[in-house]
Amino acid sequence: MPAYFYWGEDDFRLAEAVMPLRVRVDAAWLEFNFFKAAATSDERIIEGLNLAATAPFGMGDRLTWLADVPVGQRCGEALLAELERTLPQLPANSHLLFTAKTKPDGRLKAVKLLQNGPPFRSFRPFRPGIRTRSRRRWFGGPRPRGFNSREGRQEALVEAIGGDLRRMATELAKLHLYAGERPVTAADVQGLVFSGAARYGS
């Protein structure tokens, strides 16, 4: 059953997780095979279910993204019946994505039904250890070009940005664009990312 339920308030990480599904939609058929809409009513959700049950046009897969769905918190009998009828019949190349801000209530029949098939993923904002987690995410693997841990550039960025992953991605792209082929310097970080950062030095 090619359906998914992603929830949480970290829109940046959630959007990153959607990309592997999004790239399955052929760009030439995007207008026909990609649909995203807020689905806060049963009628809108049922409309999305019917669309997801339709085989993709042309090449590639179909992605139907129903955002802000309430089915994790409440689900009437009529909608539950539609979910039970439609989900097992989805074409293998048609992906149905539900997203919501709040954690689904595992006691609901609809949630139990969804848990039988689609992967549930949570995207909560970083809370404790926010700087440690940011450092691990951006610098725990291959280092971004021009960032030498001994020079404190990583610490400067993480200290300035904290756990704002969207801003971290934006600032790294800005720094790399500005520096070109040369390494990013302390002056670059201080001048472009935040002001009054002379304490990080060269």
N, C-alpha and C positions, 0 to 999 in steps of 0.2 A: 504494500500500500504506500505509494509515493506521496505521503503527507507529512507535515512537520509542524511543530508548535514551539515557537521561540518566544520567550517572555523576559521582561526586565526593562529597566530604564536607561541602560547604557546603549543608546541608539547607534553609536559609532561601532562598537564591537558587534552588535546585532547585524548592522549593515554589512560588515566584513563577512559574517557567517553566511549571509544570503548570496554573496557573490558566486560561490561555486554552483548554485542553482541558476543564478541569473545568466552566467556565461553559457549555459546549455541551450539558451534560446538563440537561434540563428539571427544575426543582426538584420538580415534581409527580410525576415518574417516577424520582426519585433512588434510591429503594429498589430499583428494578428495573434501572436502567441505569448505576449506578456501583458498581464493585467494586474494593477495594484489599486486598491481602494479601501477607504475606511469602511468597515462592515460592522456597524454598531447595532444594527437591527437584524432580526431573524430573516426578514425578506431579503436583505442585502447578502447575508451569508448564504441563503439558498440560491440566490442568483450566482454567487461565486462557485458554489458546488456544481451547479449545472454547467457553468463554463469550464470548470476543471475536468468534468466528465467527458468533454468533447476532445477528440483527438487533435493534435496540433496540425496546423496548415503547413504545407510545404516541408522545408527541412528543419531539423532541430527539434527541441522539446518545447513544451508549454509550461509557463509558470504563472499560477494564479495566487496572488499575494493578498490575503484579507487581513488588514491591519485593525488594531483596536477591537478585536472580537471579544464579546462578553461570554463566550461559551465556557471559559474557564471558571466563571463565577455563577452563571445561571444559564439554563438551557431548557426551554419548553419542550413538551412532548412532541409537537409537530417538527421542530428542528431536530430533535434527537432522532426521530424516525427518518428524516432526510439524511442525516449523518450515517445512520446504520445502513441505509439503502445505497448511498452514493460512494462512500469511502472504499468498500471492497471492489467497486467497479471502475475505479480510476485507471485510465490507460497507463502503462508502464512509463511512457515518456511525457506524462502530464503530472506536474508537481503542484501540490496544494500546500501553501504556507499560511498558517495562522500566526499572528503576532499579537501580543498584549503587553501592557505595562506591569500587570500584577500576576503573582504566582497563581497557577490554576489550583482549584480546590479538588484534591484527589478523591473526595467523597462523592462527587457528582458522577452520574452515569455517563455523561458525555466525555468527561475527562478520562474515566476508566476505559471507555471505548477508544479514545485517541491513544491512550497509553499502550494499547495492544499492538499498535502499528508504528506511528510516527515517532521519531526521536524528539524528546523534549529537551530543550536547552535553555539555560537561564543566563541572563546578561545583566547581572546586578552591578551597580557602580562600585568601584573599589572603595572600601572604607578603611579598615585597619591596615597598617603597613603600606600606605598608598605609594610612598616614594620607593620602597623596596620592590613593590610589584611593578611599578613603572620601569625601574632600572632593569629588572629581570626581563620584562617584555621586550624592551627596545635594545638592550645591550647584552642579554644573556646568551644570545647566539652569535651569528656572524656580526661583526661590528659595522655600523654605518661608516661609509667612507669618510676618512679624515678625523675620526674620533678616537683619540688615544686615552685609555683610562688613566694612565699615569699623569696626564696633564689636567685632569679634573673637568674635562668638557662634559662628560656624562653627568657628573654630580651637579654641575651648573644648570644643565637643562632640566634634570629631574627636580632639583630644588625649585626652579622657577615655575615649572609646569605642574608638578605633582602627578596626579592620576588622570589628568585630562588627556585621554588618548587621542582624541580628535585634534587637539591643539598640538600635541607632540608630533603627530604625523605632518601637520601643516608647517610647524617650525623647522623640522628636519628638512623637508622639501625646500623651504625658503633658504635655509643655510647652505644647502648643497648647490642651489641655483646661483646664489650670490658668490660662493667661493669658487665655483667652476671646478677646475681640475686640481687646484691647490687644496691642502688640508684646511679645515675650518679652524680658526684661531679663537683665542679667548676674546679678542676684540670683536670678532664677528658675533659671538654669543651675546656679549654684553650690549652691543649696539643694536642688534636686530631682534633679540628675543625679549629682553627686559632692560629697564634702566636702573642705574644705581647699583651695578653688579661688580664694581671694581674689586670687591673682596675676593673674587675668584682668580684674578691675576693671570699672568702668563706662566 
